[in-house]
Amino acid sequence: MTHSLHRSGSIESLRGDYVWLMYQAKGINDKNIKEKAVEFVAVAEAVGSENWGDVKSGPKVCLPVEEIKSKISDQSRLRGVFTRKEQVVQFLGMIKEKELGISVIISGLLKETLEACEEAGVVPHTINFSLGVWGKKELLPSEEVLAVTTMCGHHMISTNLVKEMMEKVKEGRLSPEEAGLRLATYCPCGIFNQVRTASLLT
């Protein structure tokens, strides 16, 4: 998905950042989604997805998990994030076994993502690349800020909010973990990685 392709930062920090998405295709496999979506959630939870949500209701950093599950419908779009390649391997393997007939999208560093697919015994159908940022890059925020804001693909987390969190952490008014969690609440679809954010803020 294009909105998860443009995450900035060092290679090392991006090794702790893998987005997963469940997508049905309109008119092809978009019937009786709720039951399958619940199974997706069960696998994501079993593997330890640090954040996930349904864009129709919100992420687990804002709502109780049971409330999100109760609101899952045939229109749901599930999305989440992992922090370790091993989680991706386990997730893909378990979803493959279930044969739910729904597309799974994994977004991350290409080398690690392809390795995870191979270890899980799945072959990618399509690969999308981010070709980087073009234009007047001098107008962009600093790399440190972009590493955080680009984790919300719909850009719901502002540059100034990230700077404010940085200052609060620096002054000892918030821990990196608290700041990461606060920032995560502004990303409604659940692909913001508050664990990586805490590491970046540290």
C-alpha positions as CSV (number, residue, x, y, z in Angstrom):
1,M,0.0,0.0,0.0
2,T,1.4,3.4,-1.0
3,H,0.6,5.0,2.3
4,S,2.9,2.7,4.2
5,L,5.8,2.8,1.7
6,H,7.4,6.1,2.6
7,R,8.6,5.5,6.1
8,S,11.9,7.5,6.7
9,G,14.8,6.8,8.9
10,S,18.0,4.8,9.2
11,I,18.2,1.2,7.9
12,E,18.8,0.1,11.5
13,S,15.7,1.7,12.9
14,L,13.6,0.5,9.9
15,R,14.6,-3.1,10.8
16,G,12.2,-2.8,13.7
17,D,9.2,-1.7,11.6
18,Y,6.9,-3.9,9.5
19,V,3.4,-3.0,8.5
20,W,0.7,-5.6,7.9
21,L,-2.6,-5.1,6.1
22,M,-5.6,-7.2,5.3
23,Y,-7.4,-6.2,2.1
24,Q,-10.4,-7.6,0.3
25,A,-11.0,-6.8,-3.4
26,K,-14.4,-5.1,-4.2
27,G,-16.6,-7.4,-6.1
28,I,-14.2,-10.4,-5.9
29,N,-13.8,-11.4,-2.2
30,D,-15.6,-8.8,-0.2
31,K,-18.4,-10.9,1.2
32,N,-18.5,-12.4,4.7
33,I,-15.5,-10.5,5.7
34,K,-16.2,-10.2,9.4
35,E,-15.6,-13.8,10.3
36,K,-12.3,-13.8,8.3
37,A,-11.2,-10.5,9.8
38,V,-11.7,-11.8,13.3
39,E,-9.3,-14.7,12.4
40,F,-6.8,-12.2,11.1
41,V,-7.0,-10.3,14.4
42,A,-6.5,-13.5,16.4
43,V,-3.3,-14.3,14.5
44,A,-2.0,-10.7,14.8
45,E,-2.7,-10.8,18.6
46,A,-1.1,-14.3,18.9
47,V,2.1,-13.0,17.2
48,G,2.2,-9.9,19.3
49,S,1.3,-7.1,16.9
50,E,2.3,-4.0,18.9
51,N,-0.4,-1.8,17.3
52,W,-3.3,-2.6,15.1
53,G,-6.7,-1.4,14.3
54,D,-9.7,-1.2,12.0
55,V,-9.8,2.1,10.1
56,K,-13.6,2.1,10.6
57,S,-13.3,2.3,14.4
58,G,-9.7,3.0,15.4
59,P,-6.5,1.4,16.8
60,K,-5.9,-0.5,20.0
61,V,-3.8,2.4,21.4
62,C,-7.1,4.3,21.6
63,L,-9.8,1.7,22.1
64,P,-10.1,-1.6,24.1
65,V,-9.4,-4.5,21.8
66,E,-12.7,-6.1,22.5
67,E,-14.5,-2.9,21.4
68,I,-12.6,-2.9,18.1
69,K,-13.4,-6.6,17.5
70,S,-17.1,-6.0,18.3
71,K,-17.2,-3.3,15.6
72,I,-15.6,-5.4,12.8
73,S,-17.8,-5.5,9.7
74,D,-17.7,-6.6,6.1
75,Q,-16.3,-3.1,5.3
76,S,-13.4,-3.4,7.8
77,R,-9.9,-2.7,6.8
78,L,-7.4,-4.2,9.3
79,R,-3.9,-2.8,9.6
80,G,-1.1,-3.1,12.1
81,V,2.6,-3.2,12.8
82,F,5.3,-5.6,14.0
83,T,8.7,-4.8,15.4
84,R,10.5,-8.0,14.5
85,K,11.0,-10.0,11.3
86,E,10.3,-13.2,13.2
87,Q,6.8,-11.9,13.9
88,V,6.2,-11.4,10.2
89,V,7.3,-14.9,9.4
90,Q,5.0,-16.4,12.0
91,F,2.1,-14.2,11.0
92,L,2.4,-15.1,7.3
93,G,2.8,-18.8,8.1
94,M,-0.3,-18.8,10.3
95,I,-2.4,-16.8,7.8
96,K,-1.3,-19.1,4.9
97,E,-2.5,-22.1,6.9
98,K,-5.9,-20.6,7.4
99,E,-6.5,-20.1,3.7
100,L,-8.9,-17.2,4.2
101,G,-8.7,-16.0,0.6
102,I,-7.9,-12.4,1.6
103,S,-4.8,-10.5,0.5
104,V,-2.1,-9.9,3.0
105,I,0.3,-6.9,2.5
106,I,3.6,-6.6,4.3
107,S,5.5,-3.3,4.1
108,G,9.1,-3.0,5.3
109,L,12.7,-3.1,4.1
110,L,12.7,-5.1,0.9
111,K,15.5,-7.5,1.9
112,E,14.0,-8.4,5.3
113,T,10.4,-8.6,3.9
114,L,11.4,-11.0,1.1
115,E,13.4,-13.1,3.6
116,A,10.3,-13.3,5.8
117,C,8.1,-14.4,2.9
118,E,10.6,-17.1,1.9
119,E,10.8,-18.4,5.5
120,A,7.0,-18.5,5.7
121,G,6.7,-20.3,2.4
122,V,4.8,-17.6,0.5
123,V,5.7,-15.9,-2.8
124,P,4.9,-12.2,-3.2
125,H,2.3,-11.4,-5.9
126,T,3.3,-7.8,-6.3
127,I,6.1,-5.6,-5.0
128,N,5.8,-1.8,-4.7
129,F,8.8,0.5,-4.2
130,S,9.1,4.0,-2.8
131,L,11.3,6.0,-5.2
132,G,12.2,8.5,-2.5
133,V,11.3,12.2,-2.1
134,W,11.6,14.7,-5.0
135,G,11.3,18.4,-5.2
136,K,12.3,21.1,-2.7
137,K,13.5,18.8,0.1
138,E,15.0,21.8,1.9
139,L,11.4,22.7,2.9
140,L,10.9,19.3,4.7
141,P,11.3,18.8,8.4
142,S,14.5,17.3,9.8
143,E,15.2,13.6,9.2
144,E,14.6,13.0,12.9
145,V,11.1,14.4,12.7
146,L,10.3,12.7,9.4
147,A,11.3,9.3,10.9
148,V,8.3,9.8,13.2
149,T,5.7,11.6,11.0
150,T,6.1,9.2,8.1
151,M,4.9,6.3,10.3
152,C,1.4,7.7,9.8
153,G,0.9,7.3,6.1
154,H,-2.0,9.7,6.0
155,H,0.1,12.3,7.7
156,M,-2.2,12.8,10.7
157,I,0.8,13.5,13.0
158,S,2.1,17.0,12.7
159,T,5.7,18.1,12.7
160,N,5.1,20.5,15.6
161,L,3.5,17.8,17.7
162,V,6.6,15.6,17.2
163,K,8.8,18.5,18.2
164,E,6.7,19.1,21.3
165,M,7.0,15.5,22.3
166,M,10.8,15.6,21.7
167,E,11.1,18.6,24.0
168,K,9.0,17.0,26.7
169,V,11.1,13.9,26.6
170,K,14.3,16.0,26.7
171,E,13.0,17.9,29.7
172,G,12.0,14.7,31.5
173,R,8.3,15.5,31.5
174,L,7.4,12.4,29.5
175,S,9.2,9.1,29.0
176,P,10.0,8.1,25.4
177,E,7.4,5.3,25.7
178,E,4.7,7.7,26.9
179,A,5.4,10.2,24.1
180,G,5.4,7.3,21.5
181,L,2.0,6.2,22.8
182,R,0.6,9.7,22.7
183,L,1.7,10.2,19.1
184,A,0.3,6.8,18.1
185,T,-3.2,7.9,19.1
186,Y,-3.3,10.4,16.2
187,C,-2.9,7.6,13.6
188,P,-6.4,6.1,13.2
189,C,-5.6,3.1,11.1
190,G,-3.1,1.4,13.5
191,I,0.1,1.3,11.4
192,F,2.0,3.8,13.7
193,N,4.8,2.1,15.5
194,Q,5.0,3.5,19.0
195,V,7.8,1.1,20.0
196,R,10.1,2.4,17.2
197,T,9.0,5.9,18.1
198,A,10.1,5.5,21.7
199,S,13.5,4.2,20.5
200,L,13.9,7.2,18.1
201,L,13.0,9.6,20.9
202,T,15.5,8.0,23.2
